């Protein structure tokens, strides 16, 4: 079946019955030219409410029951949207992720999608209904409900688009596209008409929250074109293209940032082969994501080993340190949660040698000290003091003239 599009609507887009009625109009218009599959999030605020409820009897609720509880929000919005479409004369049916056999790993709250029953999806598409599928969740081989983590509905939508070979996946949200940086920090930030998949991967990975990074990874792997646009206003949004040559002709495409960061340093570690593995291995086993990593030059057989993690995962670090202590010797552990990361993203980084010096000079002129630096082909991440973050974002956005 050809000419299929997947439309995903976030929590603010379905945040009230009035918003749901508006979304039904958007879907109705799309059905005139395409076969439409819809994926929905829970109504805005609902997941947070359910999380608070889960703590009524314990601060650490059972993981299986926790996922079973917070997955109910999407079922409400899916059913209401199906009702809204029926009221417009459009036949629609709501489906839970389990009903479309969206199978996941059994890692509750951070489950990963394993596969989707393509035959089941094909059968649903052959029916004369608009399927409304719950995002953010799946089901294990044993029948337990799992959730995919914050923003997981984006990943659900792209995965379904890949499974049915959709021509595009449209992610509807409360912003009208992807900007060169957060307009709340830099009011002159420019909306991008298009961006490469590679560039979007880096922006999402470094803090741009318009679309979940796992959704972009899925889109890149399975070659699914994705468009990000607003359900609140007219517009074509931003197209995330599969090829670099469709990207806007710019050295730098955007400035991303992350506030909630912690820097961890093991001091006076033995400078011998395998030390990095002995530190990072247990972190990986605990599912702690490590980003910027710096190992200093060894002096008299000792070195300092530094890395950054998300501050929300610091409590996991407390469990891992005793394991690391069993395999390495070190003097002390220094933990600094007053840091932030700002990242310059764009294809220009790999082809323009002056990007780094330009950035460093601009930051120095505004008395912003650099703590750590990490680079890739299309990204340069700088660790700075949290108090300097917004100033640094504005300085770099101005320096690279991204508003033009």
N, C-alpha and C positions, 0 to 999 in steps of 0.2 A: 504493500500500500504506500503510495507516494503522497507528497504534499502534506506531511504531518508537521505541526509545530507543537511544542510544549510551552505552556505558559505557567510560570510560577508566581504566586502572589504572597508577599511577606506579611508579617503580623500587622503592620500599620495599614496595609492595603485592605485587610479584612477585619479591621479593628472595631467595627460597629455594624449593625444591620444596614445602616445607610451606606457605608463603604462597601459592604458585600453586594448591595443592589447595584452600585456603580461598577464594581468588578464584573458583575453579570452582563452589563452592557458591553464592556470591553470584549468579553468572551463571545457574546452574540455577534459582534461585528467581525471577529476573526473567523467564525464558523462559515461565513459567506464565501470565503476563498480557500479555507484549509480545514483539514481534520484536526481538531484541537484536543489535546490532553492537558488537564489542569492539575497542578500540584499546589497545595496550600500549607501555610504555616498556621499555628494557633493564633487566635485573636491577640492583638498586642496587650501585654501585661498578664496574659493567662498563664503562660509557662512559669513566670516568676511567682504568681499566686500559688500554683500547684507545688512549686519547690518549697515555699514557706509552709504549706500544709504538710508536706512530707516530714518536716522537722517537729511535728506536734508531739511525737512520742520518743524521738531520738534525734540528736544532732548529726548522727551518721546512720541514716535509714538503710535498710537492706537494699542492695543495688538492684536486684531483680524487681522488687516491688516499687522502687523509686522510678525505674523506667516505665513500668506498667502504668504508674500514676501520671507522670508528666506527658506520656504519649496521648492522653485522652483529649488534650486541647485541640489537636489537629482534627480529630473526629468531629468535634462540634462545628468548626469552621467549614469542613468539607460538606457536612450534611446541610448546613444553612445555605451554603452557596448552591448546592444542588436544588434546594427549594426555591431559591431566588431565580435560578435559570428556568425552572418549571413554570414559575409565575410569568415569565416572559415568553412562554410557548416553546422553550428549548428543552428537549428531553435530556435529562442528566441523571447520573448515578454516582453516589459517593462510594469510595473503596478505601479500606485500610491498606497499609503496606503489606500486611499479611495476606490479604485477599488477592493481591497481584503477585504474591510469592517473591517479595523483595527480601532475599536472604542475606543475612549478615553474620559476622563473627559474633561470638558470645561475650565480647568485652562491653559490658553495660556502660552506658553513657558516652562511650567513645567507640562504638561499633563501626566496623568498616563493611561496605557492601561487597558481597561475594558474587551474586548474580541476580538476575531478574528473569522470571519465567516468560520467555518470548512468546511461546505458544499461548499462554494465558493472556498476555497483552494483546496479541493478535486477535484473539476471540473477543476481547472487550471492544477493540476498535471496530470489529465487524458489526457490532450491535449499533443501532441507530441512537446512541446516547453520547453525551459529552462525559467522559470519565473524570471525576474529581478525586484525586488520590492524596492521601495524607502524606505530608513530607516529614522529614526529621526522624523517621523510625523504620524499623524492619523487623524481621523475625528470624530466630535461630533455627537450626536443624531440629532442635528439641521442642520448638514451638513457643519459646519465650520471646516476649516483645523486648526490643532493644531500641536505644536512641543513638543518634549519630553525632551528638555534640551541637553546640550553638551554631546556628547558620546551616544546620544539616539539611534543611529543606532545599537549599540551593543544590546540594549534592544529589539529593533524590531526583530533582528535576533533570539535571544533566545526565544522570545514569539512565533514567527512563528514555530521554531523548536518544541516547546512544543505543539502547536496546531496540527501539523501534525505527532506527535510522531516520530520525526526524531531520528536516532541512534546517531547523534552528530551534534554539531554546531561548525564550524571552523571560528574563528575570525582572519582575515588576516590584518596585520598592517605593520609598517616599522621596527619593532624589531622582533627578532627571538624567542621570548618567554618571560617568566616571570623570572626576576632575583632576587637575594637575596636583592638587592637594586638598585638604579639608577646607571648604569655604568658610567654616566657622572660625578657622585660624587665620586664613588669608582670604578676605572678601573678594579680592580680584582674581582668585583662582579660575582657570578656564576649563570649560567642559570640553572633553575630547570627543570628536565625532567617531574616532576609531582608535584602537590600540592593538598591538600584537599580543598573541596569547602568551608569549614569553615575557613581555613587559608586564602583563596583568598578573602573571604568576609571581613576579617579584614584588609588585605593589601589594598584592594580597598577603604575601608571606611576610611583608614588613609592616603590616598594620592597617592598610586600606580595608575598610570593613564593608564596602558596598556588596561584595560577593565573597563567599567562603572560599579559602584557598583550595580545599579539597575538591570543590566543584570545578575550579579552573583546571586543576590537575586532571580530573576526569575528562573535561572537554578537550584538553590538549592530547591526552592519550587516545581518545576515541574519535578525535577530529569532529567535534560538535561545535559549530558556530554559535556564539552566545551574544545576546544583546541585553544590555542593562538599561532600563527606562522607568519612568514614573507612572504610577497608576493615578496620580493626583493631577497631572497636567499633560497637555498634548506635547508631542515631540518624538523624535526618532531615537533618542537616547544615545548610547555609545555602543558600537559594534566591536566585539572582541574577535579579531580576525585570526585565522589559522596561520597566515604567512606574514613574515616581517615586512615584505615589500608593499603591504597595504597600509603600513603604519604612517602616521603623519610625519612629514619630513622635519624631524626635530632631533637635536642631540639628546635632550633629556625630556622624558615624557611625564615625569611626576616626582613629587616629594612625599614619601610615606613616613610614618612615625609610630612608635609604640611607647606609651608612658609606663605601663605596668611591668617594669623590668627589674631584675636583681642581678648584680654582678657577684660572682663567687671566685675567690682566689685561694688556691692551696699554695702556701709559701714554703720555700726551701725543700722542694720535692727532689728526690734523687734524679739526676739527669742521665737516665739510662733508657735503652730501648724498651718499649712496652708500657711506659708510664701513662701515656695518654689513653691507651686501651684500658688500663686498670682503673682509671678515673671515669672515663666516658662509658665503658661497658655497663657497669651497674646502673648508671643514669638511664641508659637506653632500656635496660631490662625493666626499670621502674616506669617506663614510658614518659620520661622527662625530656622535653625537647630542648636541646642545647643549640644556641645560635652562634654568636661571635666567640671565637676561641683564639687565645693568644698564649703562646709558650715563650717565655723570655730566653735570652741567650744564657747558657749555662755558665756559672762562675764557681770554680772550685768544686765541681761535681754536683752543684745544686741549681735549681731553677724554680721560677714561679709559674704556676699553671692557672690561667684565668678563663672564665667563660660566662656567658649570660644565659639566664632562663626567665621564663614568665614568672612574675611574682606569685601568681595563683598556684604555682607548683612548688613553692618553697617548702610547704609542709611535707611533700614527698622527699625532699632533700634530706630532711631530718632522719628519715628512715634509711636512706642510702648511705650516709656518711659512715656509720659503723661497719658496713660491708667494705667500703673503700679503705677504712683504717686497717683492715685485716691484711691488705695486700701491698700497701705502700707506707713509706715513712715521710712525714712532713712536719713542719714546725707549727703552723697555725692555719686556721681557715678564716678568711676575711669575707664578710658579707655586707654588701652595699646595696640598699634598696632605694637610694636616692639618685638613680640614674634613669636615662631614657635613651632610645635609639632613634636616629633620623637617617633615612635612606634616600639616596639619589638614584633614580631608576631611569634607564634609557639605553637604546642601542648606541648612543654616542659615546658611552663610557669605554667601549671596546675599540673605538676608532679615533677618538680624540684624546690625545695625551694630556691636554691642558685641563681636563675636567677636575681632576683631584687638586691640582695647585690652585685653581680658581676657587674651589670650595673652601680649601684650607685658609686661603688669604682672606676671604670674606668673613669667615668665622673669627679669625684672629682680629680683624679690624673691629669686631663687635665684642671683643673680650670673651669669647666663648671657647673654653678649653676642651680639647679633644682627649678622651680617655683611652679609647680603643678604636681600631679601624679594621674593617673586613671588606674585601672586594670580590666581585665575580665579573663575568664578562659584561653584564648589563646592570650591575648594582654596586653601589658603594655605601656601606653602613658605617655610621659614626656614633660612638657611644659618648654621651655628654651628661652633664648634671641635669637632673629633671627640671630644675628651676629655669634652665636656659632653653628648654625645648621649643616653646612657641616662638621665641625670638629667633632661634636657629632656623625653624621652618620658614619664617618670613624672610630672613636674610638670604637663604638659599633660593627660595622661589623668586625673589627679586634679582639675585645675582645671575640666574640663568634665564631671566626674562620670560618666565613661563606664562605670564598673563597675556602675552602677545599672540 
